[in-house]
Amino acid sequence: MEEDSACRDDDGGGPRSGGGGADLISSLPDDVIILVLVRLRCARAAARTSLLARRWRGLWTRLPDLIFRKVVPSLLLAALSSLIPGGTSLSLLDIHVPANLVSDPRTGQATDVSSLLCAAAWLSPATFRFNHSQQLVYPYVDLSTYFHRATSIELHATSIQLYDKFLGYVHPRFELPELQSLSLYACRVNLADLVPRCPRLRVLRLADAYEISIHSASLEELVVENNVIELWTGRVHVETPVLKRLTMFLRTRGDLCVSISVPPLVEKVSWRCLYSGAVAGLGVWGLLAARLETDEESNVQQGDQDARPRARVLCLHMFARYPINYRGVEAGFATEIEKHMVTDFSGLEVHLTTPHHVFGAFLLRLLALPRIRTAVRRLKIVLQRSEMKDICTPLVNCSCDEPKNWRTQTISLTTLEKVEIQGFEGEDHEFDFLKLIFRCAPMLERVSLQLSEGFTPNDDWCTKIHHIFMAYPSLECTIDHSPGSFYGRQTCAST
């Protein structure tokens, strides 16, 4: 205490230097000291500088950015309540309550998160971030009359419910007229009611949303990530006429209901959906995942000045789930695939994980689906061989080769220009499928075969593929052998 007294002026106004000189820092103007406090990037650390001298006390409350980390909620609520609303134009209020501090260590009681949020909203920050790491004790929050000045809000709190507990919906007076960016993580909110109350909203990010129903005339970017199946209803309804970027990751049990209306010239699309269990399929083939993404490589080749719509690829991951057989569900499979065609596409990529099943019959039915048959210009098939090589005996008891007449059928693939098959080994049914593609695609320009790793073609194989390619001399046909192979790349025929 004596040492502390010796370091202060007689009037207690500020600390002296160790050598007894004047305290030059405390003599600086308030605005300059506040610039020093801003560099601390922590409201708690800035508040502790009040211990240096009375000259510093209260200056932290005038910071344009307030960032709270590792502060007990009860003390945080007291700090927020001590601030004067409108006293300072608050640019940022960032609050993070870690799991080990969700309750007051002195009393063991958790602070009502509604009180914290209301105290924060009363300060009218332009940007507000709130992260609460544990299940909330009282999750209902009514922000009817707050955040009118906010342009960006980020809420990360498990099961927080942004509506009145008794009304059951967003308060009629609730509106965020200036809000441009909204991020909600694990929050429970009626988006169909909330989003229209944000007339200037441009960016919306959601994680683990209960239901995705969005209608906005201003939204330009939508990002959704739903990892927990139990938390949402499986409904996706989006109507956004000026959307530029769509990113969506979903998990489903097969109860997915999709209705999406976006402009055809949307700049970038990334749609991913994973299936839980064997819930959709055709024949022995089960659907594991579906993607629809912007093909950046193809767009670069077209050039930035090309007026055509940006190229997109529909990608399906299928697995031969022997002995499960999806018989008589062709219409249901087509409906399931349609759900993932959220915008136009020109490429189809099919990944087949198979223990040497015949895949031509399945691919023929897939390519015959109306939207695929009339849209696909580029087809890529990736064959991923399973180690279970003796499980399929199509000529005896496996339905993968049904219907048996698929080799002689014909469909009209008038838009197909390029075909690539990875993992090709040239079994009889693979040659049959290749002939089918040649026969059905009159506009075909290029065919590329990449042989599976470790496969070495013999003379009979080379003779077969040579005869097939030579029957279509106008096509550019190439064979890529596995890396390190003696054969390398061979061009069998070209224009």
Residue, then its C-alpha position, 0 to 999 in steps of 0.5 A: m500500500e505504501e508503494d502504491s501511494a508513493c506512485r501517485d500524485d498528492d491528489g491521487g489523480g494519476p500515477r508517477s513514474g518510478g523515478g518520481g517524474a510526471d505521468l505523461i500518459s495520463s496527461l494525454p487527451d481522452d481521445v488519445i488514451i481511448l486509442v490506446l485502449v482500443r489496441l487492447r482489443c478486449a473490454r475487460a482489459a480496458a476496464r482494468t486500466s482503471l486501476l492505474a488512476r482515477r484519470w482512466r476510470g470510465l474511459w473504456t465505456r467510450l470505446p467504439d468496439l467492445i469485445f468481452r471474453k471470459v467474463v462471468p455473465s452476472l458481471l457482464l450484465a452489470a457492465l452492460s447495464s452501467l453503459i449509457p445508451g446512446g452515449t457512444s456510437l457503438s460500432l461493435l459489441d462482441i460477447h463470448v460466454p465460454a462453457n465454464l463461465v455460463s454460471d456465476p462461480r460465487t452463486g452457482q446461478a446462471t444469468d438469464v440470457s434474455s437479460l444479457l441480450c436485452a442489455a446489449a440491444w439497448l446499446s444499439p451496436a451497429t454490429f452485434r456478435f453473441n456466442h453462448s456455449q451451453q444450453l440456455v436456461y431461459p431461451y425465449v428472447d423478445l427483441s421487439t424494440y431493439f437493434h433498430r440500428a444494427t447492420s450485422i447480427e450474429l447469434h450462436a446460442t443453443s436453442i435460443q428462441l427469437y419470439d415471445k414465449f406467450l405469443g408463440y411468434v415474432h412480436p408484431r412490432f419487431e423489425l430490423p430496418e437497417l440489418q444487412s447481414l444475419s447469422l443464426y447458429a442453433c437458434r429456433v426462429n420462424l424464418a418465414d416471419l423474421v426475414p420479411r421484417c429485414p427489408r435490407l437483408r443481403v446475407l443470411r447464414l444459418a446453422d442447424a435451423y429448425e425449418i428453412s423457409i425464406h422469402s426475401a426481395s433483397l437477399e443476395e447470399l444464403v448459406v445453410e449448414n444443417n448437420v443434425i437431422e433431429l433438429w429440423t423438419g426437412r423442409v426447404h423453401v427459398e424464394t429470392p429473386v436477386l440471389k447471387r450465391l447459394t451454399m447449402f449442406l443438408r442431411t436427410r433421412g429421405d423426407l426432404c421437401v424442396s422448393i427453391s426459386v432463384p434467378p437462373l444467372v445466380e453466380k455460384v451454387s454449392w448444394r450438398c445433401l447426405y442421406s442417412g441409411a438406405v432410403a432412396g435408390l433404383g435397382v440395387w443402387g442406393l443414393l448416398a449423396a447428391r451435389l449440385e455445384t458451379d463448375e469453376e474450371s468449365n467457366v474459366q474455359q468459357g471466359d469471363q465475357d461469355a454471356r452463357p449461363r455459368a456451367r453447373v454439375l449435378c453429382l450423384h454418389m451411388f452404392a450397390r447395396y446388395p442384397i437390398n433391392y429397390r424394386g418398383v421405385e423408379a418414379g420415387f427415385a426420379t422424384e428424389i433426384e429432382k429435389h437436387m436440381v435446384t437450378d440449371f446444370s449442364g454436367l452430370e457426374v456419377h460415382l459408383t461404388t460397386p463390387h463388379h455389378v453391372f451398371g449400364a442398366f441403371l445409368l440408362r434409366l438415370l440418363a433417361l430422366p427428362r431433365i437429365r436427358t435434355a440438359v447434360r452436355r458433359l457426362k463423367i462416370v467414376l467407378q470405384r471398385s469394392e474389394m467384394k469382387d465375388i458378391c455379384t453374379p448377374l447371370v444367376n441371381c443379381s438384378c443389377d443387369e435388369p432389364k436384360n434388354w438395356r443393351t439394345q435400347t436407345i434414348s435421345l441424348t442430343t445435348l451430350e458432347k463429352v464423356e469421361i469414364q474413370g476406373f474403366e476395365g473393359e469388362d463385357h458390360e462396360f463395352d456394352f455401355l460404351k457402345l450404347i453411349f456412342r449410339c444414343a449421342p449424335m452430337l458427341e465430340r470427345v470420349s476419355l477413358q481412364l483405366s483403373e489402377g493396376f489394370t493392364p489391357n491385353d491384346d484382345w482388350c486393345t482389339k475390342i476398344h480399337h474396333i469400337f473407336m474406329a466405328y466413330p472416326s469423327l470422335e476424339c477418343t483417348i485412353d489414360h492408363s494408371p499413373g506410372s503405367f508403361y502405356g501412358r496416354q493413347t489417342c485412338a482416333s481423332t478428327 
